Amino acid sequence: MAAQQKQWGTTPSISWSPPTEKENIQNVELIEELKRQGQYEAQTETTKKQALLGQLQNAAVEFVKHICRMKRLPQSVIDAAGGKIFTYGSYRLGAYAPGSDIDTLVVAPRHVTREDFFDHMPSILERMLPAGAIEEMKPVPEAFVPIIKLVISGIDIDLNFTRLTTSSVPIDLDIKDTNLLRGLDERELRALNGPRVADELVQLVPQTTTFRTALRAIKLWAQRRAVYGNIVGFPGGVAWGMLVARVCQLYPQATGSVIVMKFFSIISQWRWPQPILLKESEDHPIQARVWNPKIYPTDKYHLMPIITPAYPAMCATHNIGPTTKKIIVEELLRAQDKTNLISFGKLQWRDLFAKHTYFTQDYRYYLSVISGSTSKDAQASWSGFIESRVRLLVQSLEGQGSIETARLFNKGFAREHQCKDDNEIDAVLHGSVQYQASNVKTETTDNIKDPLHDAVAQGGADAAAVTNGNSEPVTNGSQPLAFYTTTYYIGIELAQDSAKKLDVSDQTREWKENQCRSTNYQDGRNYLTIAATRSYDLPLDVFAPGEERPTKAKKKPAAKKALSSGQKRSRDVSGMEISTIGFALGFVTLLQFVGDRSANDLAQNKKTSLYKLGINVLTRYVGLISDTSAMSPPSPPLEPVSSTYIQTAIDLQPITPARAAPLALDKNDGSTADLTDIYEPVQDSESATAIAAKPRTAIIIACVAVVTGINTFLSGLLVVAIPTIKRDLMLAEGLVLW
């Protein structure tokens, strides 16, 4: 009973009830499903990792001694200097999957520097580890926290470095001791924060095994539903771990399956922005900034604050925005419904881990944010920078009232292309995969695990500091050269009451200009475009095996009106025909008025032939005037034009097949002439004088007809150039949605 009275966390536990037989069975079923999903590694792999960590520990001690000897320190200092390897992240929490990397930190005494780490640690590793064990070694000195990326015997290792202000680092050093933080700068504090948070987290849960089982399940669910990744605005692995730990504190004796079910019911109903705290905040004489919205105004804007338990307390979810919060809550509610059905035996655990439908069903329109570079290293840094900034574009789109949701996919798609000229590069930068290298598979950014990309994405390196890469044009005659791109997709869901036209060109242009003004951008080496993509135009490589790309919906034929008896069927009048008639009427009337009203003076004038052209147009397309042969001399004068005439010209009747003859100009001799022949003088134009019989009427007719002609002409162009005026995503250095 005494143990049951212990309070875990900041509030009393909800239930101390032991698990029932049904709950134990469900827990076994959950573990079996996690194994089927590949979330547990073989014991041989675990033993192999433990042995490798022991070798790294020996290398760290030898590295520190080597630096001490090089700096001619006393033998007593060398013997006591020590050095220690700490793990953190998923490996330290015990919720790692096969093939996941191990985050490690080398902690050294004060006389070992950052420069020493990069200058000497690689050679120490090569000397201390078995021959051929190091398959890859890539130092990243540009990173805010020093890191060397290693692949040792098939195991990925991220080796970080920091130093303390002490003269020695004993093997039994307690990393949770807050006094170790004295005198450290921001980089050193950040480096120590990883293992300090992980150690605190493991010790703040009642049952470590239960915590690890539940965390494996929650991480798998979050990855399958694409709500995983701190950089793009979702909780990362540590943040999800803290949420699981809080639920474990509320149900100290529950099984992993119960924790998973309670997790979704509690977190989906959490009253944000009330923070998630695993323990009360602690004060310390070290003047480090801790999360406190009462003191720091910026902390008030954190929408889903999850606070780290180690001093100095920080918000692990400061990147979450309104859209990502909405999506997270929706996914939590969806999972709650599924776990309720699982508890009643109506669903299986595998149903909880069903993959997202981001590309297959969720959206019709996408923005493709495409970063490109002329070399692989240059692209690693440039794409990392864009990944860290693309969420700002999403936040800008959230302010567009016509957009209901703008959701960034949590991974980028890295591709390699073979381009021969700038036109092919431009096509690639606007979403084409026509020139993608056939022998290089598309990879997502989380699988590449490029240390330079990750360092820049986390805000810890400046891409401009990267010296690798070719800044020359990627063309070499007809020989194709490699061009690298990374694409991030933003799904767009329109508001139900939105207009048919959505223009976000200002947001996209401003965001792009801001990134290209950054020191991370290097002209001639880096590229950035934003293209619009419909769901049925998405590249096939974004779909997993077994998934199908959406198809373009076929338009239903418009229903035809039934014709009443006696009504003749005729073809529709297009906008271009309307514009032709409007222009002909307006041009002829205005020309006749401003010209000489005398029929004798007009007889030898080109204006009369233009007038004849207008009359022919009206004759062929409208039938308002009889055949132009009636205009041959002698002919009776036309009646004065009235407003009724113009109205009739606007409200056109369908043209019958008999009047749909090819457009040609009738000569006086009955033959036809080309358009180049329209200036032939007409011998008699007596019939043309009637149109200008009333100057005031002619002015009104001319003005109305010209304006109507221009208006209908533009309408006609719109109808011809854009046959479907519906919601359609288009972009020209910005984005317009029809």
GURO-746188 format. One record per residue (C-alpha): x negated, y, z negated; residue number from 1. Coordinates in steps of 0.1 Angstrom, whole numbers, plus 2048, in hexadecimal, padded with zeros to 3 digits. Each point is the difference from the previous one (the first is absolute). Layout:
BEGIN
((X, Y, Z), NUM),
...
This chain:
BEGIN
((800, 800, 800), 1),
((7E4, 818, 7F9), 2),
((7F3, 7FD, 823), 3),
((823, 807, 80D), 4),
((801, 821, 7ED), 5),
((7E2, 80E, 813), 6),
((809, 81C, 817), 7),
((7F2, 7FD, 823), 8),
((7FF, 822, 811), 9),
((811, 820, 7F7), 10),
((822, 7F2, 7F8), 11),
((80D, 7E0, 7EE), 12),
((804, 7E1, 815), 13),
((823, 7F8, 80E), 14),
((7FF, 7DB, 7F9), 15),
((7EA, 7E7, 7EE), 16),
((814, 7E2, 80B), 17),
((7EC, 7E2, 80B), 18),
((806, 7F3, 823), 19),
((81D, 7E8, 807), 20),
((7FC, 7DF, 813), 21),
((80F, 810, 81F), 22),
((7E7, 81C, 7FE), 23),
((7E3, 7E8, 7FD), 24),
((80C, 7EE, 81F), 25),
((804, 820, 813), 26),
((7DC, 80A, 7F5), 27),
((7F3, 7DF, 80E), 28),
((812, 806, 820), 29),
((7F2, 823, 803), 30),
((7DC, 7F4, 7FB), 31),
((805, 7E5, 81A), 32),
((80E, 819, 819), 33),
((7E2, 817, 7F9), 34),
((7E9, 7E4, 808), 35),
((812, 7F9, 820), 36),
((7FC, 824, 809), 37),
((7DB, 7FD, 7FB), 38),
((7FD, 815, 7E0), 39),
((7EA, 7E8, 7ED), 40),
((7DC, 7F7, 80A), 41),
((7F0, 7DE, 7FB), 42),
((7EC, 7FA, 7E1), 43),
((7E1, 7FB, 814), 44),
((803, 824, 80D), 45),
((805, 80E, 7DE), 46),
((7E1, 7EE, 7F3), 47),
((7ED, 80D, 81E), 48),
((809, 824, 7F8), 49),
((7F7, 7FC, 7DC), 50),
((7DE, 7F3, 80A), 51),
((7FB, 81D, 818), 52),
((808, 819, 7E5), 53),
((7E6, 7F0, 7EA), 54),
((7E6, 805, 81C), 55),
((80B, 824, 804), 56),
((7FC, 805, 7DA), 57),
((7DC, 7F4, 802), 58),
((7F9, 817, 81E), 59),
((80E, 81E, 7ED), 60),
((7E8, 7FA, 7E3), 61),
((7E3, 7FB, 817), 62),
((80A, 820, 813), 63),
((7FF, 815, 7E0), 64),
((7DF, 7F1, 7F5), 65),
((7F1, 807, 822), 66),
((80A, 825, 7FE), 67),
((7F2, 803, 7DD), 68),
((7DF, 7F1, 80B), 69),
((7FF, 816, 81E), 70),
((804, 81F, 7EA), 71),
((7E6, 7F3, 7E8), 72),
((816, 7FE, 7E1), 73),
((7F3, 7EF, 7E0), 74),
((803, 7DA, 7FF), 75),
((817, 803, 7E2), 76),
((818, 815, 815), 77),
((7FE, 7E8, 81D), 78),
((808, 7E2, 7E9), 79),
((81E, 812, 7F1), 80),
((80E, 811, 820), 81),
((817, 7E4, 809), 82),
((81B, 806, 81B), 83),
((822, 7F0, 804), 84),
((819, 7F6, 81A), 85),
((825, 807, 7FA), 86),
((81D, 7F4, 815), 87),
((821, 812, 805), 88),
((81E, 801, 817), 89),
((814, 7E1, 809), 90),
((7E3, 7E9, 7F6), 91),
((7FD, 80E, 7DD), 92),
((826, 7FF, 7FC), 93),
((800, 7DB, 80B), 94),
((81A, 805, 81B), 95),
((7EB, 7FC, 81F), 96),
((807, 7EB, 820), 97),
((7E7, 7EB, 813), 98),
((7E9, 815, 815), 99),
((805, 81F, 7EC), 100),
((7E1, 815, 7F8), 101),
((7F1, 805, 7DE), 102),
((7FC, 823, 7F3), 103),
((7E0, 803, 7EC), 104),
((7EE, 81C, 7EE), 105),
((7DB, 802, 7F7), 106),
((7FC, 814, 7E0), 107),
((7DC, 80C, 7FA), 108),
((7EF, 816, 7E5), 109),
((7FA, 825, 805), 110),
((7DE, 7FD, 812), 111),
((80E, 7ED, 81E), 112),
((80F, 817, 81A), 113),
((818, 7FE, 81D), 114),
((7E3, 803, 818), 115),
((7EE, 7E3, 7EF), 116),
((81E, 7EB, 806), 117),
((801, 804, 825), 118),
((7DA, 800, 804), 119),
((7F8, 7E1, 7EC), 120),
((81F, 7EB, 7F9), 121),
((803, 7F1, 823), 122),
((7DC, 7F2, 7FF), 123),
((806, 7F3, 7DD), 124),
((81F, 7EE, 80B), 125),
((7EE, 7F0, 81E), 126),
((7E4, 7F5, 7E9), 127),
((816, 7F3, 7E4), 128),
((81B, 7EE, 814), 129),
((7FB, 7DF, 812), 130),
((7F1, 803, 823), 131),
((81B, 806, 81A), 132),
((81B, 806, 7E6), 133),
((805, 825, 80A), 134),
((814, 7FF, 820), 135),
((807, 826, 800), 136),
((7F3, 81E, 7ED), 137),
((80C, 823, 807), 138),
((7F8, 81D, 7E9), 139),
((817, 81E, 800), 140),
((7ED, 81D, 7F0), 141),
((81A, 819, 80B), 142),
((81A, 7F1, 7E9), 143),
((80A, 814, 7E1), 144),
((7F9, 7E1, 7EB), 145),
((7E0, 7EF, 80E), 146),
((809, 7DF, 810), 147),
((7EE, 7E4, 812), 148),
((817, 7E9, 814), 149),
((7F4, 7DC, 7FF), 150),
((80A, 7DE, 80E), 151),
((7EE, 7E5, 7ED), 152),
((807, 7DC, 808), 153),
((821, 809, 80F), 154),
((80B, 815, 7E2), 155),
((807, 825, 804), 156),
((7F0, 816, 7E5), 157),
((804, 825, 7FB), 158),
((7E2, 80A, 7EA), 159),
((804, 822, 7F0), 160),
((7E8, 812, 7EA), 161),
((800, 818, 7E2), 162),
((7E9, 809, 7E4), 163),
((805, 808, 7DB), 164),
((7EF, 81A, 7EB), 165),
((7F2, 7E5, 7EA), 166),
((7DC, 7F2, 802), 167),
((80C, 7DC, 802), 168),
((81E, 7EC, 80C), 169),
((802, 7E0, 7EC), 170),
((810, 7E1, 80D), 171),
((81C, 802, 7E6), 172),
((809, 824, 808), 173),
((825, 808, 7F8), 174),
((80B, 814, 81E), 175),
((81F, 80C, 7ED), 176),
((7EB, 814, 7E8), 177),
((80A, 824, 807), 178),
((7DF, 80D, 7F3), 179),
((7F0, 7F3, 81F), 180),
((811, 81C, 814), 181),
((7EC, 81B, 7EF), 182),
((7EB, 815, 818), 183),
((80D, 7EF, 820), 184),
((80A, 813, 81F), 185),
((820, 7FB, 814), 186),
((7F0, 7E5, 817), 187),
((7F4, 7EC, 7E2), 188),
((821, 803, 7EE), 189),
((813, 7F4, 81F), 190),
((7E8, 7E3, 804), 191),
((805, 7F5, 7DC), 192),
((825, 805, 801), 193),
((806, 7E0, 816), 194),
((7F3, 7E6, 7E7), 195),
((80C, 814, 7E2), 196),
((824, 800, 80D), 197),
((7FF, 7DB, 809), 198),
((7F3, 7F6, 7DE), 199),
((81A, 814, 7EE), 200),
((81C, 7F2, 816), 201),
((7F7, 7DC, 7F9), 202),
((7FF, 806, 7DA), 203),
((821, 813, 7FF), 204),
((816, 7E3, 80B), 205),
((80C, 7E5, 7E8), 206),
((7F9, 7E2, 817), 207),
((7E5, 803, 81A), 208),
((80B, 7E1, 813), 209),
((824, 80C, 803), 210),
((7F3, 823, 80B), 211),
((7EB, 7F1, 81B), 212),
((81B, 7EA, 80E), 213),
((819, 81C, 801), 214),
((7E6, 818, 80F), 215),
((7F8, 7E7, 81C), 216),
((825, 7FF, 809), 217),
((805, 826, 7FF), 218),
((7E1, 807, 815), 219),
((80A, 7E7, 81A), 220),
((823, 80E, 801), 221),
((7F3, 824, 803), 222),
((7E8, 7F6, 81C), 223),
((81B, 7ED, 813), 224),
((818, 81D, 7FD), 225),
((7E5, 81A, 80B), 226),
((802, 814, 7E0), 227),
((7DC, 7FB, 7F5), 228),
((7E4, 819, 804), 229),
((7F7, 81E, 7EB), 230),
((7F0, 814, 81D), 231),
((820, 800, 815), 232),
((817, 809, 7E3), 233),
((80A, 7DF, 7F1), 234),
((7F4, 7F0, 7DF), 235),
((7DE, 7EE, 802), 236),
((7F6, 7E0, 7F0), 237),
((7F8, 810, 7DE), 238),
((821, 814, 800), 239),
((815, 7E1, 806), 240),
((7EB, 7EE, 7E5), 241),
((809, 81B, 7E7), 242),
((825, 7FD, 808), 243),
((7FF, 7DB, 7FB), 244),
((7ED, 804, 7DF), 245),
((81B, 818, 7F3), 246),
((81B, 7E6, 807), 247),
((7EA, 7E5, 7EF), 248),
((7FF, 817, 7E1), 249),
((826, 801, 7FF), 250),
((803, 7DA, 802), 251),
((7E2, 7F2, 7EE), 252),
((809, 7DB, 801), 253),
((810, 7FF, 822), 254),
((7F3, 7EA, 81D), 255),
((7F2, 80E, 820), 256),
((821, 7FA, 813), 257),
((814, 813, 7E5), 258),
((7E7, 81D, 802), 259),
((805, 802, 826), 260),
((826, 801, 7FC), 261),
((7FF, 819, 7E4), 262),
((7E7, 815, 814), 263),
((818, 807, 81C), 264),
((81E, 807, 7E9), 265),
((7EC, 818, 7EA), 266),
((7E9, 812, 818), 267),
((81C, 805, 81A), 268),
((815, 813, 7E5), 269),
((7E3, 813, 7F1), 270),
((807, 825, 7F9), 271),
((7E5, 810, 814), 272),
((7EC, 816, 7FB), 273),
((7FF, 7F2, 7DD), 274),
((7DC, 7F1, 800), 275),
((7F6, 7DC, 7FC), 276),
((7E9, 7FE, 7E1), 277),
((7EF, 7E1, 7F3), 278),
((7F5, 811, 7E1), 279),
((801, 822, 7EF), 280),
((7E7, 819, 80E), 281),
((7E1, 805, 7EB), 282),
((7EC, 81F, 7F8), 283),
((7DA, 801, 803), 284),
((7E6, 81B, 7FA), 285),
((7F5, 7FC, 824), 286),
((811, 81C, 813), 287),
((80C, 7EB, 81D), 288),
((820, 808, 813), 289),
((81C, 7E8, 7F7), 290),
((823, 7FD, 80F), 291),
((817, 818, 7EE), 292),
((81D, 812, 812), 293),
((803, 818, 7E3), 294),
((7DE, 80E, 805), 295),
((7F9, 7FA, 825), 296),
((81C, 80D, 817), 297),
((7F6, 7E9, 81D), 298),
((807, 7E2, 7EB), 299),
((825, 80A, 7FF), 300),
((803, 7F8, 825), 301),
((7F7, 7DB, 7FD), 302),
((820, 7EE, 80A), 303),
((7F8, 7DD, 7F2), 304),
((7E4, 805, 7E7), 305),
((7EE, 7E0, 7F5), 306),
((7E5, 809, 7E7), 307),
((7DF, 7ED, 7FC), 308),
((7FB, 7F4, 7DC), 309),
((7DA, 808, 7FE), 310),
((7F3, 822, 7F6), 311),
((802, 818, 812), 312),
((824, 7F7, 80A), 313),
((808, 806, 824), 314),
((81E, 7FC, 817), 315),
((7FA, 7E3, 817), 316),
((81E, 809, 817), 317),
((7FB, 825, 807), 318),
((802, 7F9, 826), 319),
((824, 7F5, 7FE), 320),
((818, 817, 813), 321),
((826, 803, 802), 322),
((803, 7E8, 81D), 323),
((7E9, 7E5, 7F2), 324),
((812, 803, 7DE), 325),
((821, 7FB, 812), 326),
((7F2, 7E2, 813), 327),
((7F1, 7F0, 7E0), 328),
((820, 803, 7ED), 329),
((814, 7F1, 81D), 330),
((7E8, 7E3, 802), 331),
((802, 7FB, 7DA), 332),
((826, 7FF, 802), 333),
((7FF, 7E8, 81D), 334),
((7E9, 7E9, 7ED), 335),
((816, 802, 7E1), 336),
((81D, 7F3, 814), 337),
((7EB, 7E3, 80D), 338),
((7F2, 7F7, 7DE), 339),
((823, 800, 7F2), 340),
((80A, 7E6, 81A), 341),
((7E0, 7ED, 7F9), 342),
((809, 7FE, 7DB), 343),
((822, 7F0, 80A), 344),
((7F0, 7E8, 818), 345),
((80E, 810, 81F), 346),
((7DF, 80A, 80E), 347),
((7DC, 7F3, 7FE), 348),
((7E1, 813, 7F6), 349),
((7F4, 801, 824), 350),
((81E, 816, 808), 351),
((7F1, 81B, 7E9), 352),
((7E0, 800, 814), 353),
((810, 804, 822), 354),
((7EC, 817, 817), 355),
((80B, 824, 807), 356),
((813, 809, 820), 357),
((7EE, 822, 805), 358),
((7F9, 7FA, 825), 359),
((81B, 7E7, 809), 360),
((820, 810, 7F1), 361),
((7FB, 81E, 7EA), 362),
((7FA, 81D, 819), 363),
((807, 809, 824), 364),
((7E7, 81C, 801), 365),
((7DC, 802, 7F5), 366),
((7E4, 81A, 800), 367),
((7DE, 7F1, 809), 368),
((7E4, 813, 7F0), 369),
((7E1, 7F5, 814), 370),
((7DD, 808, 7F6), 371),
((7E4, 7F7, 818), 372),
((7DA, 801, 801), 373),
((7E4, 7F8, 818), 374),
((7EE, 7E9, 7E8), 375),
((80A, 7E6, 7E5), 376),
((7EF, 812, 7E3), 377),
((80E, 821, 80A), 378),
((823, 7F1, 802), 379),
((7FC, 7F0, 7DE), 380),
((7FB, 821, 7EF), 381),
((818, 814, 816), 382),
((81C, 7E7, 7FC), 383),
((7FA, 7FF, 7DB), 384),
((804, 826, 7FE), 385),
((820, 7FE, 815), 386),
((80E, 7E5, 7EA), 387),
((7FB, 816, 7E1), 388),
((812, 81D, 811), 389),
((81D, 7F0, 814), 390),
((816, 800, 7E1), 391),
((7FF, 826, 802), 392),
((810, 7FE, 822), 393),
((81B, 7EA, 7F1), 394),
((807, 81A, 7E5), 395),
((803, 81A, 81B), 396),
((819, 7EB, 813), 397),
((814, 7FB, 7E0), 398),
((808, 825, 801), 399),
((811, 7FC, 822), 400),
((826, 800, 7F8), 401),
((808, 7E9, 81D), 402),
((7EA, 7E5, 7F4), 403),
((80E, 7E8, 7E6), 404),
((7E0, 7EB, 7FC), 405),
((7DD, 803, 80C), 406),
((7EE, 7E1, 7F4), 407),
((7DB, 7FA, 806), 408),
((7F5, 7DC, 805), 409),
((7E7, 7F6, 7E5), 410),
((7E5, 7F4, 818), 411),
((7EE, 80D, 81F), 412),
((7FB, 7EB, 820), 413),
((7DC, 802, 80C), 414),
((7FA, 7F8, 825), 415),
((7E3, 801, 818), 416),
((805, 80B, 824), 417),
((7EB, 800, 820), 418),
((804, 821, 812), 419),
((7F1, 80B, 821), 420),
((80A, 825, 800), 421),
((812, 81B, 7ED), 422),
((821, 7F7, 80F), 423),
((7FE, 7DE, 7F1), 424),
((7F5, 80F, 7DF), 425),
((81E, 817, 801), 426),
((817, 7E3, 806), 427),
((7F2, 7EE, 7E2), 428),
((804, 81E, 7EA), 429),
((824, 802, 809), 430),
((808, 7DC, 7F6), 431),
((7F6, 7EB, 81E), 432),
((7F0, 7DE, 7F9), 433),
((7FA, 7F9, 825), 434),
((7DB, 804, 7FC), 435),
((7FC, 7ED, 7DF), 436),
((7E2, 7E9, 800), 437),
((80D, 7DD, 805), 438),
((7E5, 7F0, 7EB), 439),
((805, 815, 7E1), 440),
((81E, 7F9, 7EA), 441),
((814, 81C, 7F1), 442),
((7FA, 803, 7DA), 443),
((812, 812, 7E5), 444),
((7EB, 817, 7EA), 445),
((805, 7EB, 7E1), 446),
((7F1, 7E2, 811), 447),
((7E2, 812, 80E), 448),
((7F4, 80B, 7DE), 449),
((7E8, 819, 80F), 450),
((7EE, 811, 7E2), 451),
((7FB, 820, 813), 452),
((825, 802, 80A), 453),
((80B, 7F8, 7DC), 454),
((7E8, 819, 7F1), 455),
((80C, 81D, 816), 456),
((825, 7F5, 7FC), 457),
((7FC, 802, 7DA), 458),
((7F3, 823, 803), 459),
((7DD, 7F6, 7F6), 460),
((7EC, 807, 820), 461),
((7FD, 81A, 81B), 462),
((803, 7F2, 823), 463),
((7EA, 81C, 80D), 464),
((7E3, 7F1, 7ED), 465),
((801, 7E1, 816), 466),
((7E3, 801, 819), 467),
((809, 7E1, 813), 468),
((814, 802, 820), 469),
((7FE, 80D, 823), 470),
((80C, 824, 805), 471),
((7FB, 7FE, 826), 472),
((81F, 7F9, 816), 473),
((80A, 7DC, 801), 474),
((7FE, 7FE, 826), 475),
((7E3, 7F1, 813), 476),
((80A, 800, 824), 477),
((816, 7E1, 807), 478),
((7F1, 7ED, 7E2), 479),
((81A, 800, 7E4), 480),
((7F4, 809, 7DD), 481),
((80F, 7F8, 7DE), 482),
((819, 818, 7F1), 483),
((80E, 7FA, 7DD), 484),
((822, 80A, 7F3), 485),
((814, 7FB, 7E0), 486),
((825, 806, 801), 487),
((817, 808, 7E3), 488),
((826, 7FC, 806), 489),
((81B, 816, 7F0), 490),
((823, 7F3, 803), 491),
((81B, 81B, 805), 492),
((824, 7FC, 7F5), 493),
((817, 81D, 80A), 494),
((81A, 80F, 7E9), 495),
((823, 7F6, 80A), 496),
((80B, 824, 805), 497),
((7E0, 80A, 813), 498),
((801, 812, 821), 499),
((7F8, 7ED, 820), 500),
((7E0, 813, 804), 501),
((7E5, 7FD, 7E5), 502),
((7E1, 816, 804), 503),
((7E3, 7F9, 7E8), 504),
((7E5, 80E, 817), 505),
((7F7, 81B, 7E7), 506),
((7FA, 7E7, 7E4), 507),
((7EB, 7E9, 816), 508),
((7EC, 81C, 810), 509),
((7F8, 811, 7DF), 510),
((7F5, 7DF, 7F0), 511),
((7EA, 7F7, 81D), 512),
((7F0, 822, 801), 513),
((7F8, 7FE, 7DB), 514),
((7EF, 7DE, 804), 515),
((7EC, 80C, 81E), 516),
((7F4, 81F, 7ED), 517),
((7F2, 7EA, 7E5), 518),
((7DB, 7FA, 7FD), 519),
((808, 7DB, 805), 520),
((809, 807, 824), 521),
((7E4, 800, 81A), 522),
((809, 80C, 823), 523),
((7F6, 7E7, 81B), 524),
((7FF, 7E3, 7E8), 525),
((822, 801, 7EE), 526),
((823, 802, 80F), 527),
((823, 803, 7F2), 528),
((822, 7FE, 810), 529),
((824, 7FB, 7F5), 530),
((816, 7EC, 818), 531),
((824, 7F7, 7FF), 532),
((809, 7DB, 803), 533),
((821, 7EE, 802), 534),
((805, 7DF, 7EF), 535),
((801, 7ED, 821), 536),
((7DF, 810, 80B), 537),
((7EC, 7F6, 7E1), 538),
((7E0, 7EC, 808), 539),
((804, 7DB, 7FC), 540),
((7E3, 7FE, 7E7), 541),
((814, 811, 7E5), 542),
((817, 7E2, 7FF), 543),
((7F7, 7E0, 7ED), 544),
((803, 7DE, 810), 545),
((824, 7F7, 803), 546),
((80C, 824, 800), 547),
((811, 80F, 81F), 548),
((7FC, 823, 80C), 549),
((822, 812, 802), 550),
((80E, 803, 823), 551),
((80F, 81E, 811), 552),
((825, 801, 7FD), 553),
((813, 7FE, 821), 554),
((818, 81D, 806), 555),
((824, 7F6, 804), 556),
((80F, 80C, 821), 557),
((817, 81E, 7FC), 558),
((825, 7F7, 802), 559),
((810, 80C, 820), 560),
((820, 814, 7FF), 561),
((81D, 7F0, 811), 562),
((80C, 814, 81F), 563),
((825, 808, 803), 564),
((812, 7F8, 820), 565),
((7F9, 819, 81B), 566),
((7DF, 80B, 7F0), 567),
((7E2, 7FA, 816), 568),
((7DF, 7F1, 7F2), 569),
((7E2, 816, 806), 570),
((7DD, 803, 7F4), 571),
((7F6, 816, 7E3), 572),
((7F1, 822, 805), 573),
((7DD, 802, 7F2), 574),
((7F1, 81E, 7EE), 575),
((7E8, 806, 81D), 576),
((81E, 804, 818), 577),
((810, 818, 7E8), 578),
((7E0, 814, 7FE), 579),
((7FD, 800, 827), 580),
((823, 80E, 804), 581),
((7FC, 819, 7E4), 582),
((7DF, 80D, 80F), 583),
((80E, 801, 823), 584),
((81F, 814, 7F6), 585),
((7EC, 818, 7EA), 586),
((7E4, 805, 818), 587),
((815, 805, 81F), 588),
((818, 819, 7EF), 589),
((7E4, 814, 7F0), 590),
((7EC, 801, 821), 591),
((81D, 80A, 814), 592),
((809, 81D, 7E8), 593),
((7DD, 80F, 7FD), 594),
((7FA, 7FD, 826), 595),
((810, 815, 81B), 596),
((825, 7FC, 800), 597),
((803, 807, 825), 598),
((806, 7E0, 814), 599),
((7ED, 80F, 81D), 600),
((7E1, 808, 7EC), 601),
((801, 7DE, 7EF), 602),
((802, 7ED, 821), 603),
((7DB, 801, 806), 604),
((7F7, 7FD, 7DB), 605),
((7F2, 7E1, 7EF), 606),
((818, 805, 7E3), 607),
((81C, 7F5, 817), 608),
((7EF, 7DF, 806), 609),
((7FB, 7FC, 7DB), 610),
((825, 807, 7FC), 611),
((807, 7E6, 81A), 612),
((7EB, 7E8, 7EB), 613),
((815, 806, 7E2), 614),
((820, 7FB, 813), 615),
((7F3, 7DF, 80D), 616),
((7F7, 7F4, 7DD), 617),
((823, 809, 7F4), 618),
((80F, 7F0, 81E), 619),
((7EE, 7DF, 7FC), 620),
((803, 7FC, 7DA), 621),
((820, 811, 7F7), 622),
((816, 803, 81E), 623),
((80C, 822, 7F4), 624),
((7FB, 80F, 823), 625),
((808, 7EE, 820), 626),
((7E5, 7F3, 817), 627),
((7E6, 81A, 80B), 628),
((80A, 7FD, 824), 629),
((81D, 817, 7F6), 630),
((7E6, 81A, 7FA), 631),
((7F5, 801, 824), 632),
((80C, 81E, 814), 633),
((81C, 809, 803), 634),
((80B, 7F9, 7DC), 635),
((819, 810, 7E9), 636),
((7F2, 813, 7E2), 637),
((7FF, 7EF, 7DF), 638),
((817, 809, 7E4), 639),
((7EF, 816, 7E5), 640),
((7F0, 7EA, 7E5), 641),
((812, 800, 7DE), 642),
((7F9, 7F3, 7DE), 643),
((816, 7E3, 807), 644),
((7E7, 7F5, 81B), 645),
((7E4, 7FF, 7E7), 646),
((814, 7ED, 7E7), 647),
((808, 7E6, 81A), 648),
((7DB, 7FE, 809), 649),
((7F8, 7F8, 7DC), 650),
((81D, 7E7, 7FA), 651),
((7F5, 7EB, 81D), 652),
((815, 7E3, 80D), 653),
((7EF, 7DF, 808), 654),
((7F2, 7FF, 823), 655),
((811, 7E7, 817), 656),
((7EA, 7E9, 815), 657),
((80B, 813, 820), 658),
((7F0, 820, 7F2), 659),
((7E0, 7EF, 7F3), 660),
((7ED, 805, 821), 661),
((7DB, 807, 7FF), 662),
((7F7, 824, 7F9), 663),
((7F6, 811, 820), 664),
((804, 822, 810), 665),
((819, 803, 81D), 666),
((7F4, 815, 81D), 667),
((817, 814, 816), 668),
((7FB, 7E6, 81C), 669),
((80D, 7E5, 7EA), 670),
((7DE, 7F0, 7F9), 671),
((7EE, 7FF, 7DF), 672),
((7E1, 811, 7F4), 673),
((7E6, 7F9, 7E5), 674),
((7FB, 817, 7E2), 675),
((7E3, 810, 812), 676),
((819, 80C, 81B), 677),
((816, 814, 7E9), 678),
((7F3, 822, 80A), 679),
((80D, 7FE, 824), 680),
((815, 81F, 806), 681),
((826, 7FC, 803), 682),
((810, 812, 81D), 683),
((821, 808, 7EF), 684),
((807, 806, 7DB), 685),
((822, 812, 801), 686),
((80E, 7E5, 7E9), 687),
((7E5, 807, 7E7), 688),
((80B, 823, 7F8), 689),
((81F, 7F6, 7ED), 690),
((7EC, 7F3, 7E3), 691),
((7F4, 823, 7F7), 692),
((822, 810, 805), 693),
((802, 80A, 7DB), 694),
((7DF, 80C, 7F2), 695),
((80B, 7FE, 7DB), 696),
((80E, 7DD, 805), 697),
((7E0, 7F6, 812), 698),
((7EA, 80C, 7E3), 699),
((814, 7EC, 7E6), 700),
((800, 7E2, 816), 701),
((7DB, 802, 806), 702),
((7F7, 804, 7DB), 703),
((817, 7E5, 7F4), 704),
((7F5, 7E8, 81C), 705),
((7DB, 805, 7FA), 706),
((802, 7FB, 7DB), 707),
((816, 7E2, 805), 708),
((7E9, 7F3, 81A), 709),
((7E1, 803, 7E9), 710),
((813, 7F0, 7E3), 711),
((80D, 7E3, 815), 712),
((7DE, 7FC, 811), 713),
((7EF, 7FB, 7DE), 714),
((81B, 7E8, 7F5), 715),
((7FC, 7ED, 821), 716),
((7DA, 7FD, 7FA), 717),
((807, 7F3, 7DD), 718),
((818, 7E6, 80C), 719),
((7E8, 7F4, 81C), 720),
((7DF, 802, 7EB), 721),
((80E, 7F0, 7E0), 722),
((81B, 7E7, 80A), 723),
((806, 7F5, 7DC), 724),
((805, 81B, 7E6), 725),
((7FF, 7EC, 7E0), 726),
((7E9, 7FD, 7E3), 727),
((7DE, 7F9, 810), 728),
((7DE, 805, 7F1), 729),
((7E9, 815, 815), 730),
((7DF, 812, 7F8), 731),
((7E9, 819, 811), 732),
((7E6, 809, 7E5), 733),
((81D, 800, 7E8), 734),
((821, 7ED, 7FF), 735),
((822, 806, 80E), 736),
((81C, 7E7, 7FA), 737),
((81E, 800, 817), 738),
